[in-house]
Amino acid sequence: MRLRHKPHAIPHMQESSYIIFDPENHKGSWKDIFKNKNEIELEIGAGKGDFIVSKAINTTDKNFLALEMNTNAFVSACKKIEENDLKNVYGIVGKAEELTDMFDENEISKIYLNFSTPWPKKRHNKRRLSHENFLKLYKVICKTGAEIELKTDNEDFFDASVAYMEDFGMEIIEVERNLAEEDSIVTEYERKFRDRNMPIFHLIAKFK
């Protein structure tokens, strides 16, 4: 579903101290942004920010970054961070293809992929955020032993993601084909699937 264009989105975020439009200028120095040495976890495709804001509220001993290219959605995340006056989460406007321009080696300790676009047509599979093309980028910016945690409503995308990660030499720690609601941060988007009685697929994989 296409989001309604919000002409105020970019101006609002540009005025916010929580949204970063020039992530390449912080490569190698993200801990300076947070003013501490806590681990940094990254959500790619953060949308309206429900997940990452909940993580930041409930896990104050870690830092969080939310990457999103759709400013119409991301302005909602910006407002949620502002409303909660959070100091351990920042948003980044950018594309996953540019991750190695934004981050140095070993800067990220975990990556979250929540309900990413499944790109079902075979010719588009390389655009999937769990594809080998992106796993190569994640491995560069992640610490040794870092995890990727993925949730989706799309079984074909899920099965392909498990295969991509196994073929890449990652260790599959957890595979759940019907994630219990109490084990999940249920966002507005996820709620729509659960209300339709659709299973939520979940995996955790680790870089060796």
C-alpha positions as CSV (number, residue, x, y, z in Angstrom):
1,M,0.0,0.0,0.0
2,R,1.4,3.4,-1.0
3,L,1.7,5.9,1.7
4,R,0.1,9.3,1.2
5,H,2.7,12.0,0.4
6,K,3.5,14.2,3.4
7,P,5.1,17.4,2.2
8,H,6.0,18.3,5.8
9,A,8.0,15.1,6.4
10,I,11.4,16.1,5.2
11,P,11.3,19.6,6.7
12,H,10.2,18.2,10.1
13,M,12.9,15.6,10.1
14,Q,15.6,18.1,9.0
15,E,14.7,20.2,12.1
16,S,14.9,17.2,14.4
17,S,18.0,16.3,16.3
18,Y,17.1,12.6,16.1
19,I,17.2,12.2,12.4
20,I,20.5,12.0,10.5
21,F,20.6,12.8,6.8
22,D,24.4,12.6,6.4
23,P,25.3,9.2,7.9
24,E,28.5,9.0,5.9
25,N,29.9,11.8,8.0
26,H,29.6,9.6,11.1
27,K,31.3,6.5,9.7
28,G,33.5,5.0,12.4
29,S,32.3,7.4,15.1
30,W,28.7,6.4,15.9
31,K,29.5,6.0,19.6
32,D,30.2,9.7,19.7
33,I,26.6,10.3,18.6
34,F,25.3,8.4,21.6
35,K,28.1,9.6,23.9
36,N,28.6,6.1,25.3
37,K,30.2,2.8,24.4
38,N,27.1,0.7,24.5
39,E,26.5,-1.9,21.7
40,I,24.7,-0.5,18.6
41,E,21.9,-2.4,17.0
42,L,20.5,-1.5,13.6
43,E,17.0,-1.9,12.1
44,I,17.0,-1.8,8.3
45,G,13.6,-0.7,6.9
46,A,12.3,0.8,10.1
47,G,9.1,2.2,8.6
48,K,7.0,4.1,11.2
49,G,9.4,3.2,13.9
50,D,7.1,1.1,16.2
51,F,9.7,-1.7,16.6
52,I,12.8,0.3,17.2
53,V,11.1,2.8,19.6
54,S,9.8,-0.1,21.7
55,K,13.3,-1.7,21.7
56,A,14.9,1.6,22.8
57,I,12.4,2.2,25.6
58,N,12.8,-1.3,27.0
59,T,16.5,-1.8,26.5
60,T,18.2,1.3,27.8
61,D,21.7,-0.3,28.0
62,K,21.9,-0.5,24.2
63,N,21.9,2.0,21.4
64,F,19.7,1.7,18.3
65,L,19.8,3.1,14.8
66,A,16.8,2.9,12.4
67,L,17.5,3.1,8.7
68,E,14.6,4.0,6.3
69,M,14.5,5.6,2.8
70,N,10.7,6.3,2.8
71,T,10.4,9.7,4.4
72,N,6.6,9.6,4.3
73,A,6.7,6.7,6.8
74,F,9.8,7.7,8.7
75,V,8.4,11.1,9.9
76,S,6.1,9.0,12.1
77,A,9.2,7.3,13.6
78,C,10.8,10.7,14.2
79,K,7.7,11.9,16.1
80,K,7.7,8.8,18.3
81,I,11.3,9.3,19.3
82,E,10.7,12.9,20.1
83,E,7.5,12.2,22.1
84,N,9.4,9.7,24.2
85,D,12.5,11.9,24.5
86,L,14.7,8.9,23.8
87,K,18.5,9.3,24.0
88,N,19.5,5.8,22.8
89,V,17.9,5.8,19.3
90,Y,18.5,7.8,16.1
91,G,17.0,7.6,12.7
92,I,19.0,7.5,9.4
93,V,17.5,8.5,6.1
94,G,19.3,6.3,3.6
95,K,19.5,3.1,1.6
96,A,20.8,-0.4,2.7
97,E,22.9,-0.5,-0.5
98,E,25.0,2.3,1.1
99,L,25.7,0.7,4.5
100,T,29.4,0.5,4.0
101,D,29.5,4.2,3.3
102,M,27.8,4.8,6.6
103,F,29.5,2.3,8.9
104,D,33.0,1.2,9.5
105,E,34.0,-2.5,10.3
106,N,32.7,-3.9,13.5
107,E,30.4,-1.0,14.4
108,I,27.1,-2.9,14.6
109,S,26.3,-5.8,17.0
110,K,22.9,-6.9,15.6
111,I,20.7,-6.2,12.6
112,Y,16.9,-6.4,12.5
113,L,14.9,-7.0,9.3
114,N,11.2,-6.7,10.0
115,F,8.6,-7.3,7.3
116,S,11.0,-6.4,4.5
117,T,9.6,-6.2,1.0
118,P,9.6,-9.9,-0.2
119,W,10.3,-9.1,-3.9
120,P,8.5,-12.3,-5.1
121,K,9.5,-12.2,-8.8
122,K,12.7,-14.1,-9.4
123,R,14.3,-11.3,-11.4
124,H,13.9,-9.1,-8.3
125,N,15.2,-11.6,-5.7
126,K,18.6,-9.8,-5.5
127,R,16.8,-6.8,-4.0
128,R,15.7,-8.8,-0.9
129,L,17.4,-7.5,2.2
130,S,18.3,-11.1,3.2
131,H,20.0,-11.9,-0.1
132,E,23.7,-12.6,-0.3
133,N,24.3,-9.2,-1.9
134,F,23.2,-7.6,1.4
135,L,24.7,-10.2,3.7
136,K,28.1,-9.3,2.3
137,L,27.5,-5.7,3.4
138,Y,26.2,-6.7,6.8
139,K,29.2,-8.8,7.5
140,V,31.5,-5.9,6.8
141,I,29.9,-3.6,9.3
142,C,29.0,-6.2,12.0
143,K,31.1,-7.5,14.8
144,T,32.2,-11.1,14.8
145,G,29.3,-13.2,16.1
146,A,26.7,-10.6,15.3
147,E,23.1,-11.7,14.7
148,I,20.5,-11.0,12.2
149,E,16.9,-11.3,13.4
150,L,14.2,-11.4,10.8
151,K,10.4,-11.4,10.9
152,T,8.0,-11.7,8.0
153,D,4.5,-12.8,7.0
154,N,5.7,-14.2,3.7
155,E,6.6,-17.9,3.8
156,D,8.4,-18.0,0.5
157,F,10.6,-15.0,1.4
158,F,11.2,-16.7,4.8
159,D,12.3,-20.0,3.3
160,A,14.6,-18.2,0.8
161,S,16.1,-16.1,3.6
162,V,17.0,-19.2,5.6
163,A,18.6,-20.7,2.5
164,Y,20.5,-17.4,1.7
165,M,22.0,-17.3,5.3
166,E,22.9,-21.0,5.4
167,D,24.6,-20.7,2.0
168,F,26.5,-17.7,3.3
169,G,27.9,-19.8,6.1
170,M,25.8,-18.4,8.9
171,E,24.6,-20.4,11.8
172,I,20.8,-20.6,12.1
173,I,20.1,-20.3,15.8
174,E,16.3,-20.1,15.7
175,V,13.5,-20.8,13.2
176,E,9.9,-20.2,14.2
177,R,7.0,-20.6,11.7
178,N,4.3,-19.2,14.0
179,L,5.8,-16.8,16.4
180,A,3.8,-16.4,19.6
181,E,2.4,-12.9,20.1
182,E,3.9,-12.7,23.6
183,D,7.4,-13.3,22.1
184,S,7.2,-10.4,19.7
185,I,7.1,-6.7,19.7
186,V,3.8,-6.4,17.8
187,T,3.7,-3.3,15.7
188,E,0.8,-1.8,13.9
189,Y,1.9,-3.5,10.7
190,E,2.3,-6.9,12.4
191,R,-1.1,-6.5,14.1
192,K,-2.8,-6.5,10.7
193,F,-1.4,-9.9,9.8
194,R,-2.2,-11.4,13.2
195,D,-5.8,-10.1,13.1
196,R,-6.1,-12.1,9.8
197,N,-4.8,-15.2,11.6
198,M,-1.7,-15.2,9.4
199,P,1.4,-16.8,10.9
200,I,4.5,-14.7,11.6
201,F,7.8,-16.3,10.5
202,H,10.9,-15.6,12.6
203,L,14.5,-16.5,12.4
204,I,17.8,-15.6,14.1
205,A,21.0,-16.3,12.4
206,K,24.6,-15.6,13.5
207,F,27.8,-14.7,11.6
208,K,30.5,-17.2,12.3
